[in-house]
Amino acid sequence: MGINLISDTVTKPTPEMLKAMFSAEVGDDVFKHDPSVNALEEKAAAMFKMEAALFFPSGTMTNQTAIKLHTQAGEQLICDKYAHVYNYEGGGVSFNSGVSCKLVDGERGMMTALQVKKAINPPDFYHSPLTSLVCIENTTNKGGGACWDLNDLVEIKEVCTENNLSYHLDGARLWNALVAGNHSPEVFGELFDSISVCLSKGLGCPVGSLLVGDRVLIDKALRIRKVLGGGMRQAGYLAAAGIYALDNHIDRLKEDHGKAKELASTLADMSYVKKVEPTETNIVIFEIRESEMTDTAFIELMGKKNIQLIGMGDGKLRMVTHLDYTEQMHYEVIRVLKSI
């Protein structure tokens, strides 16, 4: 059987999760009559101590809705150059909202309050786009699963408040950051105007993300979700998976983090590896020495060993540990890495 380390989105529902899905009580969510969806949204809002939440089919759709809510066409958002909303959402910022991105040259996907402050366009200078939103990604995907320091997020919040900017958190892998930093969700709920969280990454659900915010914002989000794709009707079967995951799959993320760190340590000892990025959560990013082989050749070589990984561009390779990556698989990957 192949070992898939491409992403933590490749997981299948566990038997227990499937049982929860099959036994879900459902209704038509377009009319807000699906009790399982309603329960998931209420649960997520309560976790962050925010007023409301809305269930979405994907993290990209969740982020795009948030950006639409916080901006007007012709305006500009600030994000790190590695940000998912800029690199991996199909240009949706401009297509859906008519907004541009002011990119900040941060460290592993993380920027400072001073960098954010310098990136704000003067509001009275009508020749440049009006800055209206700051987007944060935690953990950072392209930054190798890096976790933001909470103090840095607080300082950026202060900049946003001083300059009347909205503050959105792309928390696709926020669960990993919560576990790694031993933080509670409400800490982030206090900081941000909106938060998107994925259920289909580290938590192992087949589908689903949530947007969390105040009641007025989420009521508006329902209209934007309609424009972007509509409702999912009896989505309670998917929501039940989310409820199960929130109850059972958050603490076990520590296992993924431990395996990722062991992979990083193994790679760091290999002569053919040029560099391994710091590994805090479940993402390992590394580079191969060009004198040994190309990154493409390494991917092909691992593929022949039935181990799948992915390139991130600029010679960087990525492995992501997850719910379906077993101890047996882990030992085999380490064995193969040492044998090259």
ZADO-1210 file (C-alpha; in nm, 4 decimals, padded with zeros to 6 digits):
<atoms>
<atom x="00.0000" y="00.0000" z="00.0000" code="MET" pos="1"/>
<atom x="00.1285" y="00.3450" z="-00.0895" code="GLY" pos="2"/>
<atom x="00.2242" y="00.6051" z="00.1697" code="ILE" pos="3"/>
<atom x="00.0770" y="00.9464" z="00.0935" code="ASN" pos="4"/>
<atom x="00.2547" y="01.2442" z="00.2498" code="LEU" pos="5"/>
<atom x="00.1318" y="01.4992" z="-00.0059" code="ILE" pos="6"/>
<atom x="-00.1116" y="01.6637" z="00.2349" code="SER" pos="7"/>
<atom x="-00.3235" y="01.6112" z="00.5450" code="ASP" pos="8"/>
<atom x="-00.6269" y="01.6408" z="00.3159" code="THR" pos="9"/>
<atom x="-00.5826" y="01.2846" z="00.1830" code="VAL" pos="10"/>
<atom x="-00.7344" y="01.1167" z="00.4893" code="THR" pos="11"/>
<atom x="-01.0441" y="00.8976" z="00.4914" code="LYS" pos="12"/>
<atom x="-01.3083" y="00.9095" z="00.7680" code="PRO" pos="13"/>
<atom x="-01.2406" y="00.6720" z="01.0552" code="THR" pos="14"/>
<atom x="-01.4992" y="00.3973" z="01.1248" code="PRO" pos="15"/>
<atom x="-01.6216" y="00.5959" z="01.4241" code="GLU" pos="16"/>
<atom x="-01.6571" y="00.9108" z="01.2148" code="MET" pos="17"/>
<atom x="-01.8482" y="00.7181" z="00.9485" code="LEU" pos="18"/>
<atom x="-02.0820" y="00.5839" z="01.2157" code="LYS" pos="19"/>
<atom x="-02.1510" y="00.9407" z="01.3301" code="ALA" pos="20"/>
<atom x="-02.2165" y="01.0454" z="00.9702" code="MET" pos="21"/>
<atom x="-02.4535" y="00.7556" z="00.8980" code="PHE" pos="22"/>
<atom x="-02.6550" y="00.8234" z="01.2123" code="SER" pos="23"/>
<atom x="-02.6747" y="01.2011" z="01.1647" code="ALA" pos="24"/>
<atom x="-03.0077" y="01.3767" z="01.1932" code="GLU" pos="25"/>
<atom x="-03.0460" y="01.5964" z="00.8862" code="VAL" pos="26"/>
<atom x="-03.2744" y="01.8506" z="00.7224" code="GLY" pos="27"/>
<atom x="-03.2534" y="02.1186" z="00.4540" code="ASP" pos="28"/>
<atom x="-02.9743" y="02.3534" z="00.5581" code="ASP" pos="29"/>
<atom x="-03.0748" y="02.6127" z="00.2972" code="VAL" pos="30"/>
<atom x="-03.3774" y="02.6731" z="00.5207" code="PHE" pos="31"/>
<atom x="-03.1515" y="02.6358" z="00.8286" code="LYS" pos="32"/>
<atom x="-03.3468" y="02.3197" z="00.9140" code="HIS" pos="33"/>
<atom x="-03.0507" y="02.0819" z="00.9386" code="ASP" pos="34"/>
<atom x="-03.0012" y="02.0114" z="01.3110" code="PRO" pos="35"/>
<atom x="-02.6520" y="01.8651" z="01.2637" code="SER" pos="36"/>
<atom x="-02.5261" y="02.1687" z="01.0709" code="VAL" pos="37"/>
<atom x="-02.6824" y="02.4003" z="01.3267" code="ASN" pos="38"/>
<atom x="-02.5175" y="02.2051" z="01.6083" code="ALA" pos="39"/>
<atom x="-02.1750" y="02.2196" z="01.4395" code="LEU" pos="40"/>
<atom x="-02.2014" y="02.5942" z="01.3814" code="GLU" pos="41"/>
<atom x="-02.3075" y="02.6547" z="01.7415" code="GLU" pos="42"/>
<atom x="-02.0266" y="02.4332" z="01.8691" code="LYS" pos="43"/>
<atom x="-01.7598" y="02.6140" z="01.6664" code="ALA" pos="44"/>
<atom x="-01.8854" y="02.9579" z="01.7695" code="ALA" pos="45"/>
<atom x="-01.8841" y="02.8542" z="02.1357" code="ALA" pos="46"/>
<atom x="-01.5280" y="02.7198" z="02.1107" code="MET" pos="47"/>
<atom x="-01.4005" y="03.0597" z="01.9977" code="PHE" pos="48"/>
<atom x="-01.6490" y="03.2488" z="02.2176" code="LYS" pos="49"/>
<atom x="-01.7745" y="03.4278" z="01.9094" code="MET" pos="50"/>
<atom x="-02.1397" y="03.4863" z="01.8274" code="GLU" pos="51"/>
<atom x="-02.1942" y="03.2682" z="01.5213" code="ALA" pos="52"/>
<atom x="-02.0442" y="03.0390" z="01.2586" code="ALA" pos="53"/>
<atom x="-02.1308" y="02.9238" z="00.9068" code="LEU" pos="54"/>
<atom x="-02.0495" y="02.5877" z="00.7464" code="PHE" pos="55"/>
<atom x="-01.8750" y="02.5886" z="00.4069" code="PHE" pos="56"/>
<atom x="-01.7579" y="02.3147" z="00.1699" code="PRO" pos="57"/>
<atom x="-01.4006" y="02.4464" z="00.1483" code="SER" pos="58"/>
<atom x="-01.1440" y="02.6674" z="00.3176" code="GLY" pos="59"/>
<atom x="-01.0917" y="02.8694" z="00.0027" code="THR" pos="60"/>
<atom x="-01.4623" y="02.9509" z="-00.0171" code="MET" pos="61"/>
<atom x="-01.4546" y="03.0461" z="00.3520" code="THR" pos="62"/>
<atom x="-01.1596" y="03.2827" z="00.3082" code="ASN" pos="63"/>
<atom x="-01.3035" y="03.4336" z="-00.0064" code="GLN" pos="64"/>
<atom x="-01.6303" y="03.5045" z="00.1713" code="THR" pos="65"/>
<atom x="-01.4467" y="03.6751" z="00.4567" code="ALA" pos="66"/>
<atom x="-01.2468" y="03.8939" z="00.2180" code="ILE" pos="67"/>
<atom x="-01.5674" y="03.9908" z="00.0370" code="LYS" pos="68"/>
<atom x="-01.7280" y="04.0851" z="00.3686" code="LEU" pos="69"/>
<atom x="-01.4405" y="04.3029" z="00.4880" code="HIS" pos="70"/>
<atom x="-01.3620" y="04.4928" z="00.1658" code="THR" pos="71"/>
<atom x="-01.5027" y="04.6887" z="-00.1252" code="GLN" pos="72"/>
<atom x="-01.3895" y="04.6623" z="-00.4892" code="ALA" pos="73"/>
<atom x="-01.0773" y="04.8660" z="-00.5561" code="GLY" pos="74"/>
<atom x="-00.9454" y="04.8310" z="-00.2018" code="GLU" pos="75"/>
<atom x="-00.6398" y="04.6411" z="-00.0812" code="GLN" pos="76"/>
<atom x="-00.5587" y="04.3793" z="00.1789" code="LEU" pos="77"/>
<atom x="-00.2235" y="04.3206" z="00.3473" code="ILE" pos="78"/>
<atom x="-00.0820" y="03.9685" z="00.3718" code="CYS" pos="79"/>
<atom x="00.2510" y="03.7900" z="00.3765" code="ASP" pos="80"/>
<atom x="00.3987" y="03.6899" z="00.0405" code="LYS" pos="81"/>
<atom x="00.3474" y="03.3221" z="00.1369" code="TYR" pos="82"/>
<atom x="-00.0212" y="03.3689" z="00.2228" code="ALA" pos="83"/>
<atom x="-00.2674" y="03.1077" z="00.1012" code="HIS" pos="84"/>
<atom x="-00.5202" y="03.3754" z="00.0011" code="VAL" pos="85"/>
<atom x="-00.2642" y="03.5134" z="-00.2437" code="TYR" pos="86"/>
<atom x="-00.0862" y="03.1995" z="-00.3693" code="ASN" pos="87"/>
<atom x="-00.3392" y="02.9173" z="-00.3635" code="TYR" pos="88"/>
<atom x="-00.6920" y="03.0504" z="-00.4095" code="GLU" pos="89"/>
<atom x="-00.6984" y="03.0896" z="-00.7859" code="GLY" pos="90"/>
<atom x="-00.6787" y="03.4691" z="-00.7862" code="GLY" pos="91"/>
<atom x="-01.0101" y="03.4814" z="-00.6035" code="GLY" pos="92"/>
<atom x="-00.9143" y="03.7990" z="-00.4171" code="VAL" pos="93"/>
<atom x="-00.9289" y="03.9937" z="-00.7426" code="SER" pos="94"/>
<atom x="-01.1936" y="03.7839" z="-00.9199" code="PHE" pos="95"/>
<atom x="-01.4484" y="03.7698" z="-00.6385" code="ASN" pos="96"/>
<atom x="-01.3864" y="04.0948" z="-00.4540" code="SER" pos="97"/>
<atom x="-01.1995" y="04.3235" z="-00.6968" code="GLY" pos="98"/>
<atom x="-00.9312" y="04.3644" z="-00.4313" code="VAL" pos="99"/>
<atom x="-00.5514" y="04.3679" z="-00.4624" code="SER" pos="100"/>
<atom x="-00.2906" y="04.2297" z="-00.2225" code="CYS" pos="101"/>
<atom x="-00.0066" y="04.4295" z="-00.0669" code="LYS" pos="102"/>
<atom x="00.2553" y="04.1601" z="-00.0069" code="LEU" pos="103"/>
<atom x="00.4861" y="04.1733" z="00.2930" code="VAL" pos="104"/>
<atom x="00.8254" y="04.0025" z="00.2901" code="ASP" pos="105"/>
<atom x="00.7926" y="03.8228" z="00.6209" code="GLY" pos="106"/>
<atom x="00.9661" y="03.5227" z="00.7764" code="GLU" pos="107"/>
<atom x="00.8197" y="03.1803" z="00.6921" code="ARG" pos="108"/>
<atom x="00.4809" y="03.3365" z="00.6196" code="GLY" pos="109"/>
<atom x="00.4776" y="03.5596" z="00.9266" code="MET" pos="110"/>
<atom x="00.5086" y="03.9388" z="00.9313" code="MET" pos="111"/>
<atom x="00.5588" y="04.1939" z="01.2079" code="THR" pos="112"/>
<atom x="00.3332" y="04.4737" z="01.3245" code="ALA" pos="113"/>
<atom x="00.5864" y="04.7260" z="01.1965" code="LEU" pos="114"/>
<atom x="00.5804" y="04.5662" z="00.8509" code="GLN" pos="115"/>
<atom x="00.2014" y="04.5787" z="00.8501" code="VAL" pos="116"/>
<atom x="00.2041" y="04.9436" z="00.9564" code="LYS" pos="117"/>
<atom x="00.4464" y="05.0351" z="00.6775" code="LYS" pos="118"/>
<atom x="00.2306" y="04.8511" z="00.4226" code="ALA" pos="119"/>
<atom x="-00.0811" y="05.0605" z="00.4923" code="ILE" pos="120"/>
<atom x="-00.1543" y="05.3111" z="00.2175" code="ASN" pos="121"/>
<atom x="-00.2295" y="05.6677" z="00.3347" code="PRO" pos="122"/>
<atom x="-00.6116" y="05.6795" z="00.3530" code="PRO" pos="123"/>
<atom x="-00.6276" y="06.0334" z="00.2141" code="ASP" pos="124"/>
<atom x="-00.4041" y="05.9515" z="-00.0870" code="PHE" pos="125"/>
<atom x="-00.6695" y="05.8526" z="-00.3401" code="TYR" pos="126"/>
<atom x="-00.4148" y="05.7481" z="-00.6052" code="HIS" pos="127"/>
<atom x="-00.3398" y="05.4266" z="-00.4167" code="SER" pos="128"/>
<atom x="-00.5889" y="05.1553" z="-00.3125" code="PRO" pos="129"/>
<atom x="-00.7551" y="05.2048" z="00.0236" code="LEU" pos="130"/>
<atom x="-00.6164" y="04.9524" z="00.2717" code="THR" pos="131"/>
<atom x="-00.9062" y="04.7850" z="00.4528" code="SER" pos="132"/>
<atom x="-00.8022" y="04.4354" z="00.5686" code="LEU" pos="133"/>
<atom x="-00.5122" y="04.2389" z="00.7164" code="VAL" pos="134"/>
<atom x="-00.5056" y="03.8620" z="00.6557" code="CYS" pos="135"/>
<atom x="-00.3051" y="03.6265" z="00.8774" code="ILE" pos="136"/>
<atom x="-00.2426" y="03.2539" z="00.8110" code="GLU" pos="137"/>
<atom x="-00.1797" y="03.0299" z="01.1130" code="ASN" pos="138"/>
<atom x="-00.0191" y="02.7827" z="01.0767" code="THR" pos="139"/>
<atom x="00.1568" y="02.8947" z="00.7596" code="THR" pos="140"/>
<atom x="00.1323" y="02.6384" z="00.4813" code="ASN" pos="141"/>
<atom x="00.4147" y="02.7553" z="00.2585" code="LYS" pos="142"/>
<atom x="00.6098" y="02.8528" z="00.5706" code="GLY" pos="143"/>
<atom x="00.6266" y="02.4892" z="00.6796" code="GLY" pos="144"/>
<atom x="00.3524" y="02.4757" z="00.9405" code="GLY" pos="145"/>
<atom x="00.4999" y="02.7657" z="01.1379" code="ALA" pos="146"/>
<atom x="00.3011" y="02.9010" z="01.4331" code="CYS" pos="147"/>
<atom x="00.2647" y="03.2716" z="01.5017" code="TRP" pos="148"/>
<atom x="00.3749" y="03.4133" z="01.8348" code="ASP" pos="149"/>
<atom x="00.0628" y="03.5350" z="02.0114" code="LEU" pos="150"/>
<atom x="00.2273" y="03.8644" z="02.1072" code="ASN" pos="151"/>
<atom x="00.2936" y="03.9411" z="01.7402" code="ASP" pos="152"/>
<atom x="-00.0743" y="03.8840" z="01.6606" code="LEU" pos="153"/>
<atom x="-00.1761" y="04.1163" z="01.9442" code="VAL" pos="154"/>
<atom x="00.0577" y="04.3890" z="01.8156" code="GLU" pos="155"/>
<atom x="-00.0868" y="04.3582" z="01.4639" code="ILE" pos="156"/>
<atom x="-00.4371" y="04.3789" z="01.6126" code="LYS" pos="157"/>
<atom x="-00.3375" y="04.7111" z="01.7706" code="GLU" pos="158"/>
<atom x="-00.2221" y="04.8378" z="01.4293" code="VAL" pos="159"/>
<atom x="-00.5537" y="04.7305" z="01.2778" code="CYS" pos="160"/>
<atom x="-00.7524" y="04.9057" z="01.5506" code="THR" pos="161"/>
<atom x="-00.5490" y="05.2264" z="01.5163" code="GLU" pos="162"/>
<atom x="-00.6003" y="05.2307" z="01.1396" code="ASN" pos="163"/>
<atom x="-00.9601" y="05.1066" z="01.1227" code="ASN" pos="164"/>
<atom x="-00.8655" y="04.7832" z="00.9425" code="LEU" pos="165"/>
<atom x="-01.0503" y="04.4523" z="00.9602" code="SER" pos="166"/>
<atom x="-00.8521" y="04.1505" z="01.0825" code="TYR" pos="167"/>
<atom x="-00.9072" y="03.8027" z="00.9333" code="HIS" pos="168"/>
<atom x="-00.7432" y="03.4773" z="01.0365" code="LEU" pos="169"/>
<atom x="-00.7014" y="03.2028" z="00.7773" code="ASP" pos="170"/>
<atom x="-00.6908" y="02.9258" z="01.0350" code="GLY" pos="171"/>
<atom x="-00.7004" y="02.6304" z="00.7981" code="ALA" pos="172"/>
<atom x="-00.4554" y="02.4565" z="01.0322" code="ARG" pos="173"/>
<atom x="-00.5288" y="02.6631" z="01.3418" code="LEU" pos="174"/>
<atom x="-00.6012" y="02.3403" z="01.5316" code="TRP" pos="175"/>
<atom x="-00.2335" y="02.2490" z="01.4883" code="ASN" pos="176"/>
<atom x="-00.1266" y="02.5878" z="01.6217" code="ALA" pos="177"/>
<atom x="-00.3591" y="02.5531" z="01.9209" code="LEU" pos="178"/>
<atom x="-00.2098" y="02.2165" z="02.0123" code="VAL" pos="179"/>
<atom x="00.1513" y="02.3177" z="01.9470" code="ALA" pos="180"/>
<atom x="00.1220" y="02.6386" z="02.1493" code="GLY" pos="181"/>
<atom x="-00.1168" y="02.5029" z="02.4122" code="ASN" pos="182"/>
<atom x="-00.3581" y="02.7866" z="02.3369" code="HIS" pos="183"/>
<atom x="-00.7348" y="02.7963" z="02.3780" code="SER" pos="184"/>
<atom x="-00.9541" y="02.8897" z="02.0780" code="PRO" pos="185"/>
<atom x="-01.1104" y="03.1872" z="02.2559" code="GLU" pos="186"/>
<atom x="-00.7731" y="03.3627" z="02.2649" code="VAL" pos="187"/>
<atom x="-00.7976" y="03.3928" z="01.8872" code="PHE" pos="188"/>
<atom x="-01.1693" y="03.4703" z="01.8997" code="GLY" pos="189"/>
<atom x="-01.0876" y="03.7801" z="02.1053" code="GLU" pos="190"/>
<atom x="-00.8340" y="03.9048" z="01.8487" code="LEU" pos="191"/>
<atom x="-00.9917" y="03.8581" z="01.5084" code="PHE" pos="192"/>
<atom x="-01.3001" y="03.9938" z="01.3345" code="ASP" pos="193"/>
<atom x="-01.3367" y="03.6649" z="01.1468" code="SER" pos="194"/>
<atom x="-01.1718" y="03.3224" z="01.1556" code="ILE" pos="195"/>
<atom x="-01.1833" y="03.0416" z="00.9025" code="SER" pos="196"/>
<atom x="-01.1030" y="02.6882" z="01.0209" code="VAL" pos="197"/>
<atom x="-01.0799" y="02.3670" z="00.8181" code="CYS" pos="198"/>
<atom x="-01.2182" y="02.0332" z="00.9272" code="LEU" pos="199"/>
<atom x="-01.0782" y="01.8408" z="00.6305" code="SER" pos="200"/>
<atom x="-00.7073" y="01.8815" z="00.7053" code="LYS" pos="201"/>
<atom x="-00.5605" y="01.7690" z="01.0366" code="GLY" pos="202"/>
<atom x="-00.8986" y="01.6720" z="01.1808" code="LEU" pos="203"/>
<atom x="-00.9618" y="01.4107" z="00.9128" code="GLY" pos="204"/>
<atom x="-01.3084" y="01.5094" z="00.7857" code="CYS" pos="205"/>
<atom x="-01.3942" y="01.4352" z="00.4216" code="PRO" pos="206"/>
<atom x="-01.5269" y="01.7894" z="00.3586" code="VAL" pos="207"/>
<atom x="-01.5822" y="02.1118" z="00.5438" code="GLY" pos="208"/>
<atom x="-01.4705" y="02.4474" z="00.6809" code="SER" pos="209"/>
<atom x="-01.6271" y="02.7073" z="00.9055" code="LEU" pos="210"/>
<atom x="-01.6305" y="03.0859" z="00.9163" code="LEU" pos="211"/>
<atom x="-01.6647" y="03.2270" z="01.2678" code="VAL" pos="212"/>
<atom x="-01.7481" y="03.5857" z="01.3614" code="GLY" pos="213"/>
<atom x="-02.0145" y="03.8099" z="01.5103" code="ASP" pos="214"/>
<atom x="-02.3805" y="03.7607" z="01.4268" code="ARG" pos="215"/>
<atom x="-02.4057" y="04.0517" z="01.1817" code="VAL" pos="216"/>
<atom x="-02.1011" y="03.9326" z="00.9872" code="LEU" pos="217"/>
<atom x="-02.2206" y="03.5718" z="00.9649" code="ILE" pos="218"/>
<atom x="-02.5689" y="03.6790" z="00.8539" code="ASP" pos="219"/>
<atom x="-02.4014" y="03.8683" z="00.5686" code="LYS" pos="220"/>
<atom x="-02.1766" y="03.5675" z="00.4999" code="ALA" pos="221"/>
<atom x="-02.4840" y="03.3568" z="00.4276" code="LEU" pos="222"/>
<atom x="-02.5662" y="03.5837" z="00.1338" code="ARG" pos="223"/>
<atom x="-02.2081" y="03.5727" z="00.0024" code="ILE" pos="224"/>
<atom x="-02.2024" y="03.1923" z="00.0317" code="ARG" pos="225"/>
<atom x="-02.5172" y="03.1874" z="-00.1827" code="LYS" pos="226"/>
<atom x="-02.3511" y="03.4033" z="-00.4476" code="VAL" pos="227"/>
<atom x="-02.0363" y="03.1897" z="-00.4518" code="LEU" pos="228"/>
<atom x="-02.2141" y="02.8566" z="-00.4761" code="GLY" pos="229"/>
<atom x="-02.5280" y="02.8275" z="-00.2702" code="GLY" pos="230"/>
<atom x="-02.6250" y="02.5839" z="00.0030" code="GLY" pos="231"/>
<atom x="-02.5636" y="02.2112" z="00.0399" code="MET" pos="232"/>
<atom x="-02.9109" y="02.0977" z="00.1510" code="ARG" pos="233"/>
<atom x="-02.8751" y="01.7862" z="00.3762" code="GLN" pos="234"/>
<atom x="-02.5210" y="01.8800" z="00.4750" code="ALA" pos="235"/>
<atom x="-02.5690" y="01.7328" z="00.8208" code="GLY" pos="236"/>
<atom x="-02.3977" y="01.4117" z="00.7145" code="TYR" pos="237"/>
<atom x="-02.0821" y="01.6193" z="00.6633" code="LEU" pos="238"/>
<atom x="-02.1430" y="01.8337" z="00.9694" code="ALA" pos="239"/>
<atom x="-02.1665" y="01.5208" z="01.1845" code="ALA" pos="240"/>
<atom x="-01.8132" y="01.4339" z="01.0773" code="ALA" pos="241"/>
<atom x="-01.7057" y="01.7818" z="01.1893" code="GLY" pos="242"/>
<atom x="-01.8693" y="01.7455" z="01.5299" code="ILE" pos="243"/>
<atom x="-01.7011" y="01.4081" z="01.5789" code="TYR" pos="244"/>
<atom x="-01.3645" y="01.5525" z="01.4750" code="ALA" pos="245"/>
<atom x="-01.3881" y="01.8486" z="01.7121" code="LEU" pos="246"/>
<atom x="-01.4687" y="01.6103" z="01.9970" code="ASP" pos="247"/>
<atom x="-01.2079" y="01.3449" z="01.9186" code="ASN" pos="248"/>
<atom x="-00.9336" y="01.4514" z="01.6774" code="HIS" pos="249"/>
<atom x="-00.7800" y="01.7728" z="01.8118" code="ILE" pos="250"/>
<atom x="-00.5573" y="01.6368" z="02.0886" code="ASP" pos="251"/>
<atom x="-00.4236" y="01.3582" z="01.8663" code="ARG" pos="252"/>
<atom x="-00.2593" y="01.6202" z="01.6416" code="LEU" pos="253"/>
<atom x="00.0349" y="01.5890" z="01.8826" code="LYS" pos="254"/>
<atom x="00.1050" y="01.2500" z="01.7211" code="GLU" pos="255"/>
<atom x="00.1303" y="01.4109" z="01.3768" code="ASP" pos="256"/>
<atom x="00.3623" y="01.6774" z="01.5127" code="HIS" pos="257"/>
<atom x="00.5890" y="01.4183" z="01.6733" code="GLY" pos="258"/>
<atom x="00.6202" y="01.2173" z="01.3523" code="LYS" pos="259"/>
<atom x="00.6906" y="01.5308" z="01.1485" code="ALA" pos="260"/>
<atom x="00.9715" y="01.6287" z="01.3832" code="LYS" pos="261"/>
<atom x="01.1211" y="01.2788" z="01.3547" code="GLU" pos="262"/>
<atom x="01.1091" y="01.3047" z="00.9738" code="LEU" pos="263"/>
<atom x="01.2759" y="01.6461" z="00.9914" code="ALA" pos="264"/>
<atom x="01.5470" y="01.5119" z="01.2200" code="SER" pos="265"/>
<atom x="01.6114" y="01.2162" z="00.9884" code="THR" pos="266"/>
<atom x="01.6312" y="01.4403" z="00.6818" code="LEU" pos="267"/>
<atom x="01.8688" y="01.6790" z="00.8560" code="ALA" pos="268"/>
<atom x="02.1156" y="01.3907" z="00.9030" code="ASP" pos="269"/>
<atom x="02.1127" y="01.2901" z="00.5364" code="MET" pos="270"/>
<atom x="02.4039" y="01.4065" z="00.3198" code="SER" pos="271"/>
<atom x="02.1753" y="01.4584" z="00.0178" code="TYR" pos="272"/>
<atom x="01.9610" y="01.7129" z="00.2057" code="VAL" pos="273"/>
<atom x="02.0679" y="02.0752" z="00.1782" code="LYS" pos="274"/>
<atom x="01.8287" y="02.2293" z="00.4298" code="LYS" pos="275"/>
<atom x="01.5332" y="02.1420" z="00.6519" code="VAL" pos="276"/>
<atom x="01.3000" y="02.4193" z="00.7638" code="GLU" pos="277"/>
<atom x="01.2173" y="02.4414" z="01.1365" code="PRO" pos="278"/>
<atom x="00.9355" y="02.1928" z="01.2025" code="THR" pos="279"/>
<atom x="00.6771" y="02.2930" z="01.4627" code="GLU" pos="280"/>
<atom x="00.3628" y="02.1097" z="01.3562" code="THR" pos="281"/>
<atom x="00.2792" y="01.8528" z="01.0871" code="ASN" pos="282"/>
<atom x="00.4541" y="02.0018" z="00.7809" code="ILE" pos="283"/>
<atom x="00.8143" y="01.9267" z="00.6863" code="VAL" pos="284"/>
<atom x="00.9753" y="02.1416" z="00.4163" code="ILE" pos="285"/>
<atom x="01.3252" y="02.0617" z="00.2933" code="PHE" pos="286"/>
<atom x="01.5639" y="02.1057" z="00.0008" code="GLU" pos="287"/>
<atom x="01.7831" y="01.8519" z="-00.1819" code="ILE" pos="288"/>
<atom x="02.1463" y="01.9284" z="-00.2645" code="ARG" pos="289"/>
<atom x="02.1608" y="01.9990" z="-00.6380" code="GLU" pos="290"/>
<atom x="02.4940" y="01.8161" z="-00.6569" code="SER" pos="291"/>
<atom x="02.3165" y="01.4978" z="-00.5440" code="GLU" pos="292"/>
<atom x="01.9931" y="01.5087" z="-00.7474" code="MET" pos="293"/>
<atom x="01.7114" y="01.7388" z="-00.8539" code="THR" pos="294"/>
<atom x="01.3976" y="01.7783" z="-00.6463" code="ASP" pos="295"/>
<atom x="01.1994" y="01.6185" z="-00.9311" code="THR" pos="296"/>
<atom x="01.4317" y="01.3189" z="-00.9317" code="ALA" pos="297"/>
<atom x="01.3876" y="01.2815" z="-00.5555" code="PHE" pos="298"/>
<atom x="01.0070" y="01.2859" z="-00.5883" code="ILE" pos="299"/>
<atom x="01.0305" y="01.0204" z="-00.8608" code="GLU" pos="300"/>
<atom x="01.2678" y="00.8087" z="-00.6536" code="LEU" pos="301"/>
<atom x="01.0364" y="00.8215" z="-00.3520" code="MET" pos="302"/>
<atom x="00.7429" y="00.7413" z="-00.5785" code="GLY" pos="303"/>
<atom x="00.9142" y="00.4205" z="-00.6875" code="LYS" pos="304"/>
<atom x="00.9323" y="00.3328" z="-00.3172" code="LYS" pos="305"/>
<atom x="00.5540" y="00.3937" z="-00.2946" code="ASN" pos="306"/>
<atom x="00.5996" y="00.7161" z="-00.0979" code="ILE" pos="307"/>
<atom x="00.4286" y="01.0286" z="-00.2307" code="GLN" pos="308"/>
<atom x="00.5301" y="01.3853" z="-00.1513" code="LEU" pos="309"/>
<atom x="00.4986" y="01.7196" z="-00.3279" code="ILE" pos="310"/>
<atom x="00.7113" y="02.0079" z="-00.4545" code="GLY" pos="311"/>
<atom x="00.6446" y="02.3611" z="-00.3308" code="MET" pos="312"/>
<atom x="00.8475" y="02.5491" z="-00.5929" code="GLY" pos="313"/>
<atom x="01.1908" y="02.7087" z="-00.5596" code="ASP" pos="314"/>
<atom x="01.3431" y="02.3644" z="-00.5027" code="GLY" pos="315"/>
<atom x="01.1464" y="02.3053" z="-00.1819" code="LYS" pos="316"/>
<atom x="00.9819" y="01.9698" z="-00.1083" code="LEU" pos="317"/>
<atom x="00.7049" y="01.8998" z="00.1415" code="ARG" pos="318"/>
<atom x="00.5884" y="01.6092" z="00.3556" code="MET" pos="319"/>
<atom x="00.2736" y="01.6351" z="00.5664" code="VAL" pos="320"/>
<atom x="00.1864" y="01.3909" z="00.8452" code="THR" pos="321"/>
<atom x="-00.1776" y="01.3118" z="00.9166" code="HIS" pos="322"/>
<atom x="-00.4416" y="01.0868" z="01.0693" code="LEU" pos="323"/>
<atom x="-00.3923" y="00.8020" z="00.8181" code="ASP" pos="324"/>
<atom x="-00.0122" y="00.8036" z="00.8433" code="TYR" pos="325"/>
<atom x="00.0489" y="00.5067" z="01.0713" code="THR" pos="326"/>
<atom x="00.3481" y="00.4104" z="01.2847" code="GLU" pos="327"/>
<atom x="00.4273" y="00.1304" z="01.0397" code="GLN" pos="328"/>
<atom x="00.4266" y="00.3770" z="00.7502" code="MET" pos="329"/>
<atom x="00.6405" y="00.6159" z="00.9533" code="HIS" pos="330"/>
<atom x="00.9092" y="00.3552" z="01.0174" code="TYR" pos="331"/>
<atom x="00.9100" y="00.2630" z="00.6485" code="GLU" pos="332"/>
<atom x="00.9567" y="00.6260" z="00.5363" code="VAL" pos="333"/>
<atom x="01.2468" y="00.6718" z="00.7785" code="ILE" pos="334"/>
<atom x="01.4011" y="00.3466" z="00.6569" code="ARG" pos="335"/>
<atom x="01.3757" y="00.4588" z="00.2939" code="VAL" pos="336"/>
<atom x="01.5190" y="00.8048" z="00.3680" code="LEU" pos="337"/>
<atom x="01.8181" y="00.6469" z="00.5394" code="LYS" pos="338"/>
<atom x="01.8706" y="00.4022" z="00.2536" code="SER" pos="339"/>
<atom x="01.9071" y="00.6655" z="-00.0194" code="ILE" pos="340"/>
</atoms>
